[in-house]
């Protein structure tokens, strides 16, 4: 691929269709690139052009009218067209000197066809030349992209990708990883290297909170820099840039994008291997949460020098359950598999990145289709719950479009590694309520009276309490197929507001009144008295705990 190639006016003047044509004005601008050819025979056309076109006309729009010609030229200049070609013949027999002065003053090349020509042949010839070059560029881009991918599989993948990027664009290549040493191909002077590093770091700081995005264009001392962030999972891992001494072309952007994707895949693959290794090193977290480790000295051996600091920080036990969406393929609902284990490692990599971005130090272990995260808070002075919610929102955003559903629960805060079991158990209890309470993210702090009910281990006692309070309503629903229990729950949850209850149940008020009369006849007319109302609300929660499969 020749990165300097472009079809200029000078090139076009050598084509057979232009053998009798000559440049009457604007000869100093024959280096302009021609992007396309248009025939324009109307006087108002400004919105039809995009810039860089060769315009052909017989002069039908302006004939011998200097005012119209001036207006015509003004529109061409405003749209930054490449040049204008006028055919002498039916409408115009010669070009006045005044017209030549107008085009010359505007720097617009004016090509005169002294004899009639077939505009269709000109457009076909030039368009074929442009399209063929684009096709060649795409083929070459595909070859280079495959080569980028192959190079990332070698031991020095990134270095080889940078060299190929340089040879393909004939540009200075600058690679600045967030962690590690910068690379320059070819090697510049120390002064120039420092200048580029400062420039890229300043730009990176401005965009520090943004995910990897589209390339940025900067002008610097006569050179054009195209800056492309390299990263994945919402995090930038490096900055890749090329410095051009010419105007950038589309293929420069495409090759840079392909190189950045190949480098990102290489970095992601390495981080995946690091995450798998880290996962194997943190299997002790599972032992800690199941009380198989009861000695701080054992934990110190696993955590190392960070133990003392972390042991004094507040932490939260988080459970992240990942399940296939119901609309997924035929494997939906299948048992946990090796493939899911691989997904768990990938998800663990994403989770670690997102938690660290929000200033939590995560210890992560995988349990079937659940990630268990013990997240130590590096900002104990800031509200942790809102930051955790932001963390989960960012995590869910990164998983958008993938056929997996994430359900998250969080235990209460704790301190000291050996106490993590308690927060973990609370997270398990909260997770068991997510479907009942229709929550994708649930904090133990928000489950209310369920905290008390979970500690009543005697299931028979709960059953007796539920049916002693709600038995007639439950039995009526079972035998009649009614929805009185759900109606009662919604009615109590909305403080007895009939309007809100009817709206929530999607029924008219008359239907609600009838249901409430039935509930009153089954439970007694005093069921809204404070003590009985409280008892009913607790009994409904206990019923939900005992029957999580029944939707209320």
HUNORRA-V67987 format. One record per residue. N is the residue number from 0. SS is DSSP state (alpha for helix, beta for strand, coil for the rest). PHI is phi in whole degrees, 0 to 359 (999 if undefined). Layout:
# HUNORRA-V67987
n=N ss=SS phi=PHI
n=N ss=SS phi=PHI
This chain:
# HUNORRA-V67987
n=0 ss=coil phi=999
n=1 ss=coil phi=260
n=2 ss=coil phi=293
n=3 ss=coil phi=270
n=4 ss=coil phi=287
n=5 ss=coil phi=200
n=6 ss=coil phi=274
n=7 ss=beta phi=261
n=8 ss=alpha phi=299
n=9 ss=alpha phi=299
n=10 ss=alpha phi=296
n=11 ss=alpha phi=294
n=12 ss=coil phi=297
n=13 ss=coil phi=270
n=14 ss=coil phi=287
n=15 ss=alpha phi=304
n=16 ss=alpha phi=293
n=17 ss=alpha phi=252
n=18 ss=coil phi=297
n=19 ss=coil phi=259
n=20 ss=beta phi=279
n=21 ss=beta phi=214
n=22 ss=beta phi=270
n=23 ss=beta phi=267
n=24 ss=beta phi=202
n=25 ss=coil phi=71
n=26 ss=alpha phi=295
n=27 ss=alpha phi=283
n=28 ss=alpha phi=245
n=29 ss=coil phi=287
n=30 ss=coil phi=279
n=31 ss=coil phi=298
n=32 ss=beta phi=276
n=33 ss=coil phi=258
n=34 ss=coil phi=270
n=35 ss=beta phi=194
n=36 ss=beta phi=236
n=37 ss=beta phi=231
n=38 ss=beta phi=257
n=39 ss=coil phi=238
n=40 ss=coil phi=240
n=41 ss=coil phi=238
n=42 ss=coil phi=271
n=43 ss=coil phi=245
n=44 ss=coil phi=210
n=45 ss=alpha phi=309
n=46 ss=alpha phi=287
n=47 ss=alpha phi=275
n=48 ss=coil phi=252
n=49 ss=coil phi=242
n=50 ss=coil phi=109
n=51 ss=coil phi=84
n=52 ss=beta phi=273
n=53 ss=beta phi=268
n=54 ss=beta phi=257
n=55 ss=beta phi=247
n=56 ss=beta phi=206
n=57 ss=coil phi=265
n=58 ss=coil phi=88
n=59 ss=coil phi=297
n=60 ss=coil phi=284
n=61 ss=coil phi=236
n=62 ss=coil phi=48
n=63 ss=coil phi=257
n=64 ss=coil phi=273
n=65 ss=alpha phi=295
n=66 ss=alpha phi=299
n=67 ss=alpha phi=294
n=68 ss=alpha phi=297
n=69 ss=alpha phi=299
n=70 ss=alpha phi=296
n=71 ss=alpha phi=299
n=72 ss=alpha phi=295
n=73 ss=alpha phi=300
n=74 ss=alpha phi=293
n=75 ss=alpha phi=296
n=76 ss=alpha phi=294
n=77 ss=alpha phi=298
n=78 ss=coil phi=271
n=79 ss=coil phi=58
n=80 ss=coil phi=286
n=81 ss=coil phi=284
n=82 ss=beta phi=195
n=83 ss=beta phi=233
n=84 ss=beta phi=242
n=85 ss=beta phi=243
n=86 ss=beta phi=268
n=87 ss=coil phi=282
n=88 ss=coil phi=162
n=89 ss=coil phi=297
n=90 ss=coil phi=262
n=91 ss=coil phi=226
n=92 ss=coil phi=259
n=93 ss=coil phi=204
n=94 ss=coil phi=254
n=95 ss=coil phi=299
n=96 ss=alpha phi=300
n=97 ss=alpha phi=298
n=98 ss=alpha phi=293
n=99 ss=alpha phi=298
n=100 ss=alpha phi=295
n=101 ss=alpha phi=297
n=102 ss=alpha phi=292
n=103 ss=alpha phi=296
n=104 ss=alpha phi=295
n=105 ss=coil phi=271
n=106 ss=coil phi=67
n=107 ss=coil phi=260
n=108 ss=beta phi=299
n=109 ss=beta phi=243
n=110 ss=beta phi=254
n=111 ss=beta phi=252
n=112 ss=beta phi=258
n=113 ss=coil phi=292
n=114 ss=coil phi=240
n=115 ss=coil phi=302
n=116 ss=coil phi=230
n=117 ss=coil phi=267
n=118 ss=alpha phi=302
n=119 ss=alpha phi=297
n=120 ss=alpha phi=290
n=121 ss=alpha phi=295
n=122 ss=alpha phi=297
n=123 ss=alpha phi=297
n=124 ss=alpha phi=296
n=125 ss=alpha phi=289
n=126 ss=alpha phi=298
n=127 ss=alpha phi=298
n=128 ss=alpha phi=298
n=129 ss=alpha phi=293
n=130 ss=alpha phi=294
n=131 ss=alpha phi=299
n=132 ss=alpha phi=294
n=133 ss=alpha phi=298
n=134 ss=alpha phi=298
n=135 ss=alpha phi=298
n=136 ss=alpha phi=300
n=137 ss=alpha phi=294
n=138 ss=alpha phi=297
n=139 ss=alpha phi=293
n=140 ss=alpha phi=297
n=141 ss=alpha phi=298
n=142 ss=alpha phi=298
n=143 ss=alpha phi=294
n=144 ss=alpha phi=298
n=145 ss=alpha phi=297
n=146 ss=alpha phi=293
n=147 ss=alpha phi=304
n=148 ss=alpha phi=298
n=149 ss=alpha phi=297
n=150 ss=alpha phi=294
n=151 ss=coil phi=291
n=152 ss=coil phi=273
n=153 ss=coil phi=268
n=154 ss=coil phi=293
n=155 ss=coil phi=248
n=156 ss=alpha phi=304
n=157 ss=alpha phi=296
n=158 ss=alpha phi=299
n=159 ss=alpha phi=291
n=160 ss=alpha phi=297
n=161 ss=alpha phi=296
n=162 ss=alpha phi=294
n=163 ss=alpha phi=292
n=164 ss=alpha phi=299
n=165 ss=alpha phi=293
n=166 ss=alpha phi=290
n=167 ss=alpha phi=276
n=168 ss=alpha phi=248
n=169 ss=coil phi=56
n=170 ss=coil phi=241
n=171 ss=beta phi=285
n=172 ss=beta phi=255
n=173 ss=beta phi=233
n=174 ss=beta phi=235
n=175 ss=beta phi=236
n=176 ss=beta phi=286
n=177 ss=coil phi=297
n=178 ss=coil phi=237
n=179 ss=coil phi=125
n=180 ss=coil phi=269
n=181 ss=coil phi=287
n=182 ss=beta phi=234
n=183 ss=beta phi=231
n=184 ss=beta phi=226
n=185 ss=coil phi=285
n=186 ss=coil phi=289
n=187 ss=coil phi=270
n=188 ss=coil phi=291
n=189 ss=alpha phi=301
n=190 ss=alpha phi=296
n=191 ss=alpha phi=293
n=192 ss=alpha phi=298
n=193 ss=alpha phi=298
n=194 ss=alpha phi=298
n=195 ss=alpha phi=294
n=196 ss=alpha phi=297
n=197 ss=alpha phi=296
n=198 ss=alpha phi=296
n=199 ss=alpha phi=290
n=200 ss=alpha phi=294
n=201 ss=alpha phi=298
n=202 ss=alpha phi=293
n=203 ss=alpha phi=296
n=204 ss=alpha phi=294
n=205 ss=alpha phi=295
n=206 ss=coil phi=251
n=207 ss=coil phi=299
n=208 ss=coil phi=269
n=209 ss=coil phi=261
n=210 ss=coil phi=286
n=211 ss=coil phi=310
n=212 ss=coil phi=229
n=213 ss=coil phi=291
n=214 ss=coil phi=296
n=215 ss=beta phi=247
n=216 ss=beta phi=253
n=217 ss=beta phi=229
n=218 ss=beta phi=262
n=219 ss=beta phi=216
n=220 ss=coil phi=51
n=221 ss=coil phi=81
n=222 ss=beta phi=244
n=223 ss=beta phi=251
n=224 ss=beta phi=258
n=225 ss=beta phi=255
n=226 ss=beta phi=250
n=227 ss=beta phi=237
n=228 ss=beta phi=294
n=229 ss=beta phi=241
n=230 ss=beta phi=175
n=231 ss=beta phi=198
n=232 ss=coil phi=56
n=233 ss=coil phi=76
n=234 ss=beta phi=229
n=235 ss=beta phi=270
n=236 ss=beta phi=257
n=237 ss=beta phi=197
n=238 ss=beta phi=241
n=239 ss=beta phi=244
n=240 ss=beta phi=218
n=241 ss=beta phi=235
n=242 ss=beta phi=251
n=243 ss=beta phi=249
n=244 ss=coil phi=265
n=245 ss=coil phi=226
n=246 ss=coil phi=288
n=247 ss=coil phi=297
n=248 ss=coil phi=249
n=249 ss=alpha phi=301
n=250 ss=alpha phi=293
n=251 ss=alpha phi=297
n=252 ss=alpha phi=297
n=253 ss=alpha phi=293
n=254 ss=alpha phi=292
n=255 ss=alpha phi=298
n=256 ss=alpha phi=297
n=257 ss=alpha phi=297
n=258 ss=alpha phi=296
n=259 ss=alpha phi=295
n=260 ss=alpha phi=295
n=261 ss=alpha phi=296
n=262 ss=alpha phi=295
n=263 ss=alpha phi=298
n=264 ss=alpha phi=297
n=265 ss=alpha phi=296
n=266 ss=alpha phi=294
n=267 ss=alpha phi=296
n=268 ss=alpha phi=298
n=269 ss=alpha phi=294
n=270 ss=alpha phi=293
n=271 ss=alpha phi=297
n=272 ss=alpha phi=294
n=273 ss=alpha phi=295
n=274 ss=alpha phi=294
n=275 ss=alpha phi=297
n=276 ss=alpha phi=295
n=277 ss=alpha phi=296
n=278 ss=alpha phi=299
n=279 ss=alpha phi=294
n=280 ss=alpha phi=279
n=281 ss=coil phi=250
n=282 ss=coil phi=297
n=283 ss=alpha phi=297
n=284 ss=alpha phi=299
n=285 ss=alpha phi=297
n=286 ss=alpha phi=296
n=287 ss=alpha phi=297
n=288 ss=alpha phi=287
n=289 ss=coil phi=252
n=290 ss=coil phi=61
n=291 ss=coil phi=271
n=292 ss=coil phi=241
n=293 ss=coil phi=232
n=294 ss=coil phi=238
n=295 ss=alpha phi=297
n=296 ss=alpha phi=297
n=297 ss=alpha phi=295
n=298 ss=alpha phi=294
n=299 ss=alpha phi=303
n=300 ss=alpha phi=295
n=301 ss=alpha phi=280
n=302 ss=alpha phi=277
n=303 ss=alpha phi=84
n=304 ss=alpha phi=292
n=305 ss=alpha phi=281
n=306 ss=alpha phi=302
n=307 ss=alpha phi=300
n=308 ss=alpha phi=293
n=309 ss=alpha phi=294
n=310 ss=alpha phi=294
n=311 ss=coil phi=259
n=312 ss=coil phi=271
n=313 ss=beta phi=284
n=314 ss=beta phi=228
n=315 ss=beta phi=226
n=316 ss=beta phi=274
n=317 ss=beta phi=239
n=318 ss=beta phi=250
n=319 ss=beta phi=239
n=320 ss=beta phi=263
n=321 ss=beta phi=244
n=322 ss=beta phi=226
n=323 ss=beta phi=293
n=324 ss=coil phi=296
n=325 ss=coil phi=300
n=326 ss=coil phi=277
n=327 ss=coil phi=290
n=328 ss=coil phi=294
n=329 ss=coil phi=295
n=330 ss=coil phi=281
n=331 ss=coil phi=303
n=332 ss=coil phi=87
n=333 ss=coil phi=289
n=334 ss=coil phi=293
n=335 ss=coil phi=300
n=336 ss=coil phi=231
n=337 ss=alpha phi=299
n=338 ss=alpha phi=299
n=339 ss=alpha phi=294
n=340 ss=alpha phi=298
n=341 ss=alpha phi=296
n=342 ss=alpha phi=299
n=343 ss=alpha phi=300
n=344 ss=alpha phi=294
n=345 ss=alpha phi=298
n=346 ss=alpha phi=295
n=347 ss=alpha phi=300
n=348 ss=alpha phi=299
n=349 ss=alpha phi=294
n=350 ss=alpha phi=300
n=351 ss=alpha phi=299
n=352 ss=alpha phi=298
n=353 ss=alpha phi=292
n=354 ss=alpha phi=298
n=355 ss=alpha phi=294
n=356 ss=alpha phi=298
n=357 ss=coil phi=261
n=358 ss=coil phi=63
n=359 ss=beta phi=243
n=360 ss=beta phi=260
n=361 ss=beta phi=265
n=362 ss=beta phi=253
n=363 ss=beta phi=236
n=364 ss=beta phi=224
n=365 ss=beta phi=252
n=366 ss=beta phi=235
n=367 ss=coil phi=53
n=368 ss=coil phi=261
n=369 ss=beta phi=232
n=370 ss=beta phi=262
n=371 ss=beta phi=255
n=372 ss=beta phi=240
n=373 ss=beta phi=261
n=374 ss=beta phi=258
n=375 ss=beta phi=274
n=376 ss=beta phi=271
n=377 ss=coil phi=280
n=378 ss=coil phi=236
n=379 ss=coil phi=297
n=380 ss=coil phi=278
n=381 ss=coil phi=256
n=382 ss=coil phi=302
n=383 ss=alpha phi=283
n=384 ss=alpha phi=298
n=385 ss=alpha phi=294
n=386 ss=alpha phi=290
n=387 ss=alpha phi=294
n=388 ss=alpha phi=297
n=389 ss=alpha phi=295
n=390 ss=alpha phi=298
n=391 ss=alpha phi=292
n=392 ss=alpha phi=296
n=393 ss=alpha phi=295
n=394 ss=alpha phi=295
n=395 ss=alpha phi=292
n=396 ss=alpha phi=295
n=397 ss=alpha phi=291
n=398 ss=coil phi=268
n=399 ss=coil phi=302
n=400 ss=coil phi=92
n=401 ss=coil phi=266
n=402 ss=coil phi=280
n=403 ss=beta phi=228
n=404 ss=beta phi=256
n=405 ss=beta phi=257
n=406 ss=beta phi=236
n=407 ss=beta phi=232
n=408 ss=beta phi=225
n=409 ss=beta phi=222
n=410 ss=coil phi=278
n=411 ss=coil phi=287
n=412 ss=coil phi=294
n=413 ss=beta phi=216
n=414 ss=beta phi=223
n=415 ss=coil phi=89
n=416 ss=alpha phi=307
n=417 ss=alpha phi=291
n=418 ss=alpha phi=262
n=419 ss=alpha phi=297
n=420 ss=alpha phi=305
n=421 ss=alpha phi=293
n=422 ss=alpha phi=296
n=423 ss=alpha phi=295
n=424 ss=alpha phi=296
n=425 ss=alpha phi=295
n=426 ss=alpha phi=296
n=427 ss=alpha phi=297
n=428 ss=alpha phi=297
n=429 ss=alpha phi=297
n=430 ss=alpha phi=298
n=431 ss=alpha phi=293
n=432 ss=coil phi=260
n=433 ss=coil phi=300
n=434 ss=coil phi=288
n=435 ss=coil phi=297
n=436 ss=coil phi=267
n=437 ss=coil phi=56
n=438 ss=coil phi=237
n=439 ss=coil phi=271
n=440 ss=beta phi=228
n=441 ss=beta phi=221
n=442 ss=beta phi=267
n=443 ss=alpha phi=303
n=444 ss=alpha phi=300
n=445 ss=alpha phi=260
n=446 ss=coil phi=268
n=447 ss=coil phi=62
n=448 ss=coil phi=293
n=449 ss=alpha phi=300
n=450 ss=alpha phi=303
n=451 ss=alpha phi=287
n=452 ss=alpha phi=295
n=453 ss=coil phi=298
n=454 ss=coil phi=270
n=455 ss=coil phi=267
n=456 ss=coil phi=280
n=457 ss=coil phi=279
n=458 ss=alpha phi=297
n=459 ss=alpha phi=298
n=460 ss=alpha phi=296
n=461 ss=alpha phi=295
n=462 ss=alpha phi=300
n=463 ss=alpha phi=298
n=464 ss=alpha phi=295
n=465 ss=alpha phi=297
n=466 ss=alpha phi=284
n=467 ss=alpha phi=292
n=468 ss=alpha phi=266
n=469 ss=alpha phi=240
n=470 ss=alpha phi=311
n=471 ss=alpha phi=300
n=472 ss=alpha phi=290
n=473 ss=alpha phi=299
n=474 ss=alpha phi=293
n=475 ss=alpha phi=297
n=476 ss=alpha phi=297
n=477 ss=alpha phi=293
n=478 ss=alpha phi=273
n=479 ss=alpha phi=257
n=480 ss=coil phi=70
n=481 ss=coil phi=274
n=482 ss=coil phi=233
n=483 ss=alpha phi=290
n=484 ss=alpha phi=294
n=485 ss=alpha phi=296
n=486 ss=alpha phi=300
n=487 ss=alpha phi=297
n=488 ss=alpha phi=300
n=489 ss=alpha phi=297
n=490 ss=alpha phi=298
n=491 ss=alpha phi=289
n=492 ss=alpha phi=296
n=493 ss=coil phi=254
n=494 ss=coil phi=54
n=495 ss=coil phi=75
n=496 ss=coil phi=280
n=497 ss=alpha phi=290
n=498 ss=alpha phi=296
n=499 ss=alpha phi=293
n=500 ss=alpha phi=294
n=501 ss=alpha phi=298
n=502 ss=alpha phi=295
n=503 ss=alpha phi=293
n=504 ss=alpha phi=272
n=505 ss=coil phi=59
n=506 ss=coil phi=229
n=507 ss=coil phi=282
n=508 ss=alpha phi=298
n=509 ss=alpha phi=300
n=510 ss=alpha phi=294
n=511 ss=alpha phi=296
n=512 ss=alpha phi=302
n=513 ss=alpha phi=297
n=514 ss=alpha phi=295
n=515 ss=alpha phi=295
n=516 ss=alpha phi=297
n=517 ss=alpha phi=296
n=518 ss=alpha phi=298
n=519 ss=alpha phi=298
n=520 ss=alpha phi=289
n=521 ss=alpha phi=275
n=522 ss=alpha phi=256
n=523 ss=coil phi=102
n=524 ss=coil phi=292
n=525 ss=coil phi=262
n=526 ss=coil phi=293
n=527 ss=coil phi=265
n=528 ss=coil phi=295
n=529 ss=alpha phi=311
n=530 ss=alpha phi=295
n=531 ss=alpha phi=290
n=532 ss=alpha phi=297
n=533 ss=alpha phi=297
n=534 ss=alpha phi=298
n=535 ss=alpha phi=295
n=536 ss=alpha phi=296
n=537 ss=alpha phi=293
n=538 ss=alpha phi=296
n=539 ss=alpha phi=296
n=540 ss=alpha phi=297
n=541 ss=alpha phi=295
n=542 ss=alpha phi=298
n=543 ss=alpha phi=297
n=544 ss=alpha phi=292
n=545 ss=alpha phi=283
n=546 ss=coil phi=230
n=547 ss=coil phi=295
n=548 ss=coil phi=280
n=549 ss=coil phi=263
n=550 ss=coil phi=274
n=551 ss=coil phi=243
